[in-house]
Amino acid sequence: PALPHFSDFTEMMRALGYPRLISMENFHTPNFMLVSEVLLWLVKRYEPQSDIAGDVETEQDRVFFIKAVAQFMATKAHIKLNTKRLYQADGYAVKELLKVTSVLYGAMNTQGGERAELPEEDSSKFKFDLGSKIADLKAARQLASEITSKGAVLYDLLGKEVELREARTESIARPLEINEAEKVMKIAINSVLEQVQKTKDMLNNVALDEANLEAKIEKRKLELERSQKRLQTLQSVRPAFMDEYEKIEEQLREQYSIYLEKFRNLTYMEQLLDDHRRTEQEMFE
């Protein structure tokens, strides 16, 4: 397939600082490794902190990689990429790559001025981080929404200014009465003193509760120690019937051994009897 604007693509990639040289022969046959490398490099130019994995060993990994890059470009840069053409990794993929490089190249010129005025080595070292611009755009949108809400609140407050102006003027014109001001100050002081007293009472109650809890904890510790000592005593004491129990247990083991021997003998004799009866039945028949 023909490579439209291939010279523009190589020029833009060189200006953006791509470390390798790209020639027309690279895309005469499908070259997915080069396309994936260029895509990953462009994504890093947009957002260095992106977490898109560059694993393209298997067919499934390549499909996931192309989908992730297309979704990233659509979300972050509003660039719609043709995933089928990118997966072809031939001349048609250059059209899709050109969409991304043209945006980066235009942003670079906007930020850094005319590229023709830059020296060769400066243009190759130019670093452009579109992620910061996207963050600024988000911050600007948030500030715009806050300005709108604050403006609505300010409008409502200004609407009440007519009534408030009269009350404010009346209050300012009213002569200051010392007795009234002293009365209000005393009321405020008494209110603060009451709050302070309540806080002190709460602190005293906390201290009392802490003392009660410590006493309960100490009491529980003593009970635990007594219980542990009693348990140790019970474990060390041998019950009175233990000797008889052990003797009977030994007799039980002997009787069980005899029972097993008799049970095996009985089973063997029953089997012999069945064989004898079967033999007689066969002879009779």
N, C-alpha and C positions, 0 to 999 in steps of 0.2 A: 504493500500500500504506500501511497505517497505520504510524505511527511510535511504537512502544511506548517509554515512558519517555524521550521526547525532551527533556522539560524537565529530567530528571535529567542527560542527556548534556550539554546546553548549560550547565547549572549546574556540572557537574564540569569541563568544558573551561574555563569562565571562572575557576573556582577554581584550576585548574592553571596559569593564566597564558597561555592561548592568546590571541594578539594580536588576532584578528579575532572579530567577532560572528557567530554561527551562528543562523540562523532556520529555521523549518519549511519555508519556501518553497525553501530551497536544495536540498531532497531530494525535492521533488514530481516532478522529472524527474531522470534519471540525471546525476550531476555528478561525473565521475571525477576531474577536476582538484582539486576540493575534498577528495574522499576521499583522494586520494594525498597532498595537502598535509597533511591531518590525520594520516595514518598516518606520514609521514616525521617530523612534529613529535613524535608520541608515541614513535617509535623513538629520536629524539634525547634525549627526556626519560629514557628508560630507560638509554641508553648514549650519551653525547655523542660518543664516539670511533667510533661505528659508521660503516661505509663503504658503506652502501646508497645506490646512485645514485637520484636523483629524476627521471630521464629517462623521461617517459611520452608521448612524441610519437607513436610508432607502436603498433600493436596488440601486436606482439611485446614491445616495451619494457614495456607495461602488464602483460602476463602475467608477465614476469620480475620486475617490481617487486612484484606481489602475492605471488608465490611466495617472494621473498626476505624480505618482511615477515612472512609467515606462518611461515617457517622460523625467523626471528629470534625471534619471540614464543614459538614452541614450545620453542626451545632455551634462551633466556635467562630467560623469565618463566613457562614451562610453561602458556601460554595457547594453546588450540587455536582457530584461526580458520577460518571457512568462506570459502574463497577465491572460490567462485562468488558468494556474496552480496556480498563486497567488490568483485568485478569489476562487479556490477550497479550499484553506486554510487548506490543509491536508498534508500528507507526501510529495506529489509532490511539494508543495510550498517551502519545505525546500531546494530543489535543487536550486530554484531561489534565495532564501535568501542567500544560500551558495556562490553564485556568488558575492554578494555585500560584505559579511563579509570576504571572502578570500582576496579581494582587500584591504579592510581596514586593515586586519590583516597583510598582507604583507607590506603595507605602514608603519604600526606602527613598525614592526621589522626593516624596513629600516631606519626609523628615530631614533628609540630608542635603536637599538642593539638587541642582543639575548634576548628573553623574559625569557628564563630559568634562566638568571642571575638576574632577577628582583625579589624583594620580592613580596609576595602575595598582601599586601596592596598597594604597589606602582603600580603594574599592574592593579589593580582595579581602581586606581585613574588616570590612564593614559588618557590624553586628546589629541585627534588628530583632527586637523582641515584641511581637504583636500581642503577646499575652498581657503585657503591661497596658497596652492601649485598650484591650478588652476589659481589663479591670477598671480602667478610668471610665470607660463607657458605662459599666455597671454602676460605678459610684455616682456618675452624673445622673443616671436614671433614678437612683435612689434619692439623690438630693432634689431632683425635680418633683418627685412625689411628695417629699417632705415639705418643699416650698408650697405646693398646692394645698396641702392640709393646713400648714401654718397660716397661709393666706386666708383660708376659709375661717379659721378661728379668729384671726385678726379682724376680718370683716364683721363677724358677729359682735366682737367686743366694741368696735367702733360704732356699731348700731346702737349700743347702750350708752354711748358717750353723752347724748343729749340729756338723759335723765341723770347720769352720774355727774355731769358738769354742774347742774343746779345744786345737787346735794353737796358737792365738794365746795362750791362757792359759799353756800350757806354755812357749812362747817368752818371754813376759813374766816368768814366775816363774824362768826360768833365769838364774843370775848372769852378768853380763857379764865375759868373759875378755878382758883387754887383749891378750894375746899372739895370741889367735884373731882379734880385731878388727884388730890390726895386720897379721896375715898376709893377711886378706881385702882390706884397704886396699892393701897392696903389690901384690897380684895385680891389683886394679882399676887401680892406677896404671900398672903394666907394660902392661896391655892398652891403656890410653889412649895410652901412649908408642908402642906398636907401631903403632896406628892413625895417630898423627901422623907417624911415620917413613914409613909406606906412602904417606900423602898427599904428603909431601915428595918421595918417589921418583917418584910419578906426575907431580908438577909438574916435576921435573928432566927426566923423559922427554918431557914435552910441549915443554919448551924445546929439548931436543935434536932432537926431530922437527921443530920449527919451523925450526931452523937448517938441517937437512938439506933441508927443502923449499925454503927460500930459496936454498940453493946450487944445487939442481936447476933452480929457476926461472931463476936467473942463467945457468946453463949453456945452457938452452933458448933464452934470449934471444940469447946469442952465436951459437948455431947458426942461429937465424932470421936474424940480421943477415948472416951469411956467405952463407946461401942467397939472400937478397934481392940481395946484391951480385953473386953469380954469375949470377943471373937477368938482372940489368941488363946484365952483360957479354955474356952470350949474345945478348941482344936487340940490342945495339949492333953485334955482329960480323956481317958479311955473308958467307954461305957462299961457297966458292970456285966452286961450280957454278951460282951464281945467274944469272950472265950468260948461260950456255948455256941454262939453263932458260927464261929470259925470251925468248931468241931462238927456241927451239923452240916455245914457247907462241904466239908471233906467227905462225910458219909454220902452226901447227895451226889458228889462226883463219882464215888465208887459205884453207887446204885445205878447211876446213869450209864456207866461203862458196862455194867452187867446187862442192863436193859438193851443197849445197842448190840451186844454179842448175841443175846437171845433173839432179838428182832432179825438179825441177819441169818441166824440158823433157821428160824421159822420160815423166813422168805425162801431160803434155799430148799427146805423140805417141801414147801408148797409147790415150788417149781418142779421138783422131782416127782411129786405126786401127779401133777398135771401131765408130765411127760409119760408116766406109766399108764395113766388112763388113756391118753391119746394112742399109745402103742397097742393096748388091749382093744381099743375101738377099731383100730386098723386091722388087727388080726381077726377080729370078729367079722368085719365086713369082707 
